Amino acid sequence: YCVEFRTESLSQHCALETRPHARWMQYLREGHTVCVVCQPPAMSPATRRCSGDGHSAHGDNILHWEAIGNSHCQGTWKKIRQLDHCSCPLVHSFIFT
């Protein structure tokens, strides 16, 4: 499944990332919608959910995220909706880890 979030805030460290494998962090922007995919092995076998997917969160809950590979690139987002059939665009599409 996928979850759409609206990015509320992010640290300036995301824009400063220059390593080739992590340049995607430069494209994160406040107010943009991102789509995050939950798939094994990030999915818990017991719950069949990904940690941090905001399952019990409502639209007003602010959730925290952190980029893998750069713990200084972090921020907050709000859950928009969960999609059982993923149709994430190639741009602004991420995977839970």
N, C-alpha and C positions, 0 to 999 in steps of 0.2 A: 504494500500500500504506500501511498504518498501523502505528505502533509504540506499544505501551503501555509507559509508564514509571511507576514509583513515585517521587514526589518525596521526596528524603531531607533536603534542606536548602534554604533560600532566604533571601536577605538581607531585612532589615527595610525596605529601600527599596521592595519590591513593595507592601507594605501602605500605604505613604505616597503612592502614586500617586493623583492626583486629576484629571488631565486626562480629559475625557469619553471620548476615543477609547482610553484606556489603563486605564480603571478595572477591566478584567478582571484586572489584576495583583493587585488587592486580594483576589481570591478564591482565589489559590494557597495551598495549605496543605501542610505537611509530612505525609507519610504518605498523601496522596491519590494515586489513579491518574489519570494524564492520557493522552490519546490524541492522537498527533501524526500528521498526514497528510503523506505525501510525494507531491508532484505537480509537474509542470512549472510554472514554470521553475526551481524549486529542484533538480530532478533532473538529475544529470550525464548528458549524452548518451552518454558512453563506458561508464559503469557501470550506468546506469538506477537509481541509488541517490541518496539525499539525504545530504549531508555531515552527520555527527553522529547518524546513525540507530542507531549502536551495532551495526552489522552483525556485527562480529567479537567483540562484547562478550558476556559471560555474566552470569548473574544477580548475581554478586558484584562485578562491575566498577562502579565509581562513575564516572559520566559528568557532564560539566559542561554547563550551558546558560546562555544569556543572552537576556533579552527584547529584541526589536527595539523601538527607540524609547525605551528606558530602560536604558542599559548598567549602571546600578547595581542593577537587578532581575536577579539571577542566583542560581544555586544548583547543586545536584547532584541526580541521579536515577539509578535503576537500571532497566535494561531488563527488562521482564516477558516480552513476546513480540511477534512481528511478525505482523500479520494481512494476508493477501493481499487479502481482501475487507473493506473498511472498514465498520465499524458503530459509528463514534465517536458518543457522545452529544453533544448540543448543548453541554452544560456540560462544562468541562474538556477541550475539544477544541481543538487548535492545528494550525498548519501550519508545516512547515520552510521556512526562507527562505535 
